[in-house]
Amino acid sequence: MSLLHAYVEDFKGKNPNELQQSDMSSQNSTAKHVPREEWIETATACMSGDATSWYMWFDHKHANPTWEQFKASLQLRFGDSTYIDDDEDLKNLVQTTTVQAYQKQFERLASMVQWTERSLIGTFKGSLKNEIKIDMKTQCYDSLDECFAMARIYEERLEKK
């Protein structure tokens, strides 16, 4: 197995949760400087089982698919629903447990959308638990990282009360 393949999640086509992991291959490919035209080949190198059979059919039916077409077809075949809208999922995400857990979900979804930093900051702040959101509204943040850090600080302060 090449070093590159170690960064692409194994996808067998059996567990729908694997699909979410396989979607991360675009980020891994970007991070490892794999040219976009090689993303499909890189992602399929780690497929096995039903996923391999599906890809053989997909490859036969599509002469020069784009990455977006590949992902959409993969989602239709193996996903929980016929359409995933990361923008809507991010817009609807709310903090229900810790800031750290919320931040993890937020970062995963934010990496899938093309929002401005300002929009991400507003959405993150607006979806925090009310007791944290109140403190966050009084501040203006220049970066999402700063916003994350302050939310954790406010949460810690509330826990100490």
MOGICOR-V861540 format. One record per backbone hydrogen bond with DSSP energy under -0.5 kcal/mol. CO is the residue of the C=O (numbers start at 1). NH is the residue of the N-H. E is the energy in kcal/mol with one decimal. If there is no record, write none. Layout:
CO|NH|E + CO|NH|E
This chain:
2|6|-1.1 + 3|7|-0.5 + 4|7|-1.6 + 5|8|-1.1 + 7|9|-0.5 + 11|48|-1.6 + 12|50|-0.6 + 12|51|-1.8 + 14|16|-0.6 + 15|18|-2.0 + 15|19|-0.6 + 16|19|-1.0 + 16|20|-0.8 + 17|21|-1.3 + 18|22|-2.8 + 19|23|-1.6 + 20|24|-0.5 + 21|24|-1.4 + 22|25|-1.7 + 23|26|-1.1 + 24|27|-0.7 + 24|28|-2.4 + 25|29|-3.0 + 26|30|-2.0 + 27|31|-2.9 + 28|32|-1.9 + 29|34|-2.7 + 30|33|-1.4 + 35|38|-2.5 + 36|39|-1.7 + 38|42|-2.5 + 39|43|-2.9 + 40|44|-2.7 + 41|45|-1.1 + 43|46|-1.0 + 44|47|-1.6 + 46|11|-1.1 + 48|51|-1.3 + 49|52|-0.6 + 49|53|-1.7 + 50|54|-2.7 + 51|55|-2.5 + 52|56|-2.2 + 53|57|-1.7 + 54|58|-2.8 + 55|59|-3.2 + 56|60|-1.6 + 57|61|-1.9 + 58|62|-1.7 + 61|63|-0.5 + 66|70|-2.3 + 67|71|-2.7 + 68|72|-2.5 + 69|73|-2.5 + 70|74|-2.6 + 71|75|-2.5 + 72|76|-2.4 + 73|77|-2.1 + 74|78|-2.7 + 75|79|-2.4 + 83|85|-0.5 + 84|86|-0.7 + 85|89|-2.7 + 86|90|-2.6 + 87|91|-2.4 + 88|92|-2.1 + 89|93|-0.8 + 90|93|-0.7 + 98|102|-2.3 + 99|103|-3.3 + 100|104|-2.0 + 101|105|-1.9 + 102|106|-2.8 + 103|107|-3.0 + 104|108|-1.8 + 105|109|-2.2 + 106|110|-3.2 + 107|111|-1.7 + 109|112|-1.8 + 110|113|-0.9 + 116|120|-2.3 + 117|121|-2.7 + 118|122|-2.4 + 119|123|-2.3 + 120|124|-2.8 + 121|125|-2.7 + 122|126|-2.3 + 123|127|-1.1 + 124|127|-0.7 + 125|128|-1.3 + 127|95|-3.1 + 129|132|-1.3 + 129|133|-2.9 + 130|134|-2.1 + 132|136|-2.1 + 133|137|-2.2 + 134|138|-0.6 + 135|138|-0.7 + 136|139|-1.4 + 143|147|-1.8 + 144|148|-2.8 + 145|149|-2.4 + 146|150|-2.4 + 147|151|-2.1 + 148|152|-2.0 + 149|153|-2.1 + 150|154|-2.8 + 151|155|-2.2 + 152|156|-2.5 + 153|157|-2.3 + 154|158|-2.1 + 155|159|-2.1 + 156|160|-1.4 + 157|161|-0.6 + 158|161|-0.8
